[in-house]
């Protein structure tokens, strides 16, 4: 045999358990290293995809509920659904296993195939993954939080416990591997290492329930809270569908499906998610799979922008808190118009801020000429101002020039704009009108138009009354309603009253309650008449107006259909699918079939991972047998893939001259931890608390050491103890 075919020169041929599959002794080492690197990266994709399915099974298991009956105030009972698994216990056990299964199985499998002796790849991967979690993931999460915002730990007691155990884990390793039995692990040491895992879970559970702190909430009160939260979500769904539908009803481009998509998107943004949700979403984003968060198409995005611009004061805060998850500030003027007498010399306009009050907001205010001109009628203003954290109002004073020359009423405008890159948007009242009035005139009162239209479901009709040709002093006007086809007391609250204008006020609202009888009726109307005034004011030409009540049954039907579509959209965001057919459908389509929102990256990653997706679609759906069958099959497949990753990593490291320790700490730890990195970053951006991002790092590190090393060491120590006996 020639020297080129000498098997003794076959470098790294005896490193792997399964590889090499074919003879590679004639291949150049550089080419083999490149092939094994590609295989390693490809295997990481496969592990991520099956880990996605594994997490779905865990989510199905931990989301199981049971019906509990609690007594109500009327002597009966109401049924409440509560989760069987405590959230903290689920995070530290099954959820942690879901994210750390590759590292844990890698350590156990390599120990078994290494004659029950410790090897470098598995333990080094656990240590490297822990270092990556603590340093890289923590650093990325901290840098990802937008400027001016904070993320605090929502469960500080649980975090403190997992943090202490995370540090203690490495102190314990030093104690048993350096001090007590250097480079050797006794059976008792392995068992104690493993037992620290359930001990940590129990202590964290006690802290979560606050058994050692204040008096815990009794079961009835806790169940009532769960029930109220469920009812609150259902009410929020219907309320927000109604709210958005009303705002967009007059828009010809607002289709029912787009409104439903937008509503689902906004509600999903405002919903808190657990660690599993973020990890699965990160994996699917990396592999071109079905994402768990809705992506707005162009039409829905345009509708969202319209809502952000056109929100009115009363509803804007609730909607903006929904749409931005409470992350942005809303700034706008408190009134659409203000009047000032020329002799007053100064007018004050107020800029309000609501929504998120925690951040610092920089904005601009400037005046714009109307019939009134800068310099001649008022002193122009152009300033940059700042809302400090928790500041809600700014008073802007503008100087009015009194020239002692009679002039008709004149107007100018004041505009507010948010500076770029600020966590703020401008509400509907971005511009306010300032009217400079003739001196010493009380004004004329009338309606701005002869008729007004209101939906039956509006609740309260707000009819504007305007004051023109002066605003000096306090005046009042009496008004009353008169039936036409609408009947007072049945269709609306028949009433009369007196509306008072303070000095300088030019617009007020007459409020009339509209009754929604939930029956089909034709449109009905009534009249409002102005009777007499006080304070020297006069009544103008439009002294009466007609109010039409429009039947809203058609609108209610639209709302019901959109609510159904919204529920369907929210159901589509569930982690697990119900049937094999649905699994294969999503596996074979880019972005789970949502081609409209698929990116080039999604197409590329789907091409590379299609084979794995198709094979893993054969795994029983999590809906079968409560998720346990999917759990077992997925765990077996993760174990098989872990053996492949172990071989590929070891041979690749051997070919390029790296020790297994270095290969594990760099390539393997990075490959298995990337999904956690993207998941934690997304959680840092979307969640109000840091538990799903930073908080899970300490818990994951503790589980890796106690469960990952403890299990492998128990297997090895038990084997050698049995040999001695």
Buried (B, 14 or more C-beta within 10 A) or exposed (E): EEEEEEEEEBBBBEBBBEBBEEEBBEBEBEEBBBBBBEBBEBBBBBBBBBBBBBBBBBBBBBBEEEEBEBEEEEEEEEEBEEEEBBBBBBBBBBBBBBBBBBBBBBBBBBBBBBEBEBBBBBBBBBBBBBBBBBEBBBEBBEEBBBEBBEBEBBBEBBBBBBBBBBEBBEEBBEEBBEEEEEEEBBBEBBBBBBEBBEEBBEBBBBBBBEEEEEEEEEEEEBBBEBBEEEEEEEEBBBEBBBBBBBBBEEBEEBBBBBBBBBBBBBBBBBBBBBBBBBBBBBBBBBBBBBBBBBBBBEBBBBBBEBBBEEBEBEEBBBBBBBBBBBBBBBBBBEBBBBBBBBEBEEBEBEBBBBBBBBBBBBBEBBBEBBEBEBEEBBEBBEEEBEBEEEEEEBEBEBEBBBEEEEEEBBBBBBBBEBEEEBBBBBBBBBBBBBBBBBBEBBBBBBBEEEEBEBBBBBEEBEBBBBBBBBBBBBBBBBBEBBBEEBEBEEBBBBBEEEBEBEBBBBBBEBEBEBBBEEEEBEEBBBBBBBEEBEBEBEBBEBBBBBBBBBBBEEBBEBBEBBBEBBBEBBEBBBBBBEEBEBBBBBBBBBBBEBEEEBEEEBEEBBEEBBEBBEBBBEBBBBBBEEBBBBBBBBBEBBBBBBBBBBBBBBBBBBBBEBEBBBBBBBBBBBBBBBBBBBBBBBBBBBBBBBBBBBBBBBBBBBBBBBBBBBBBBBBBBBBBEEEEE
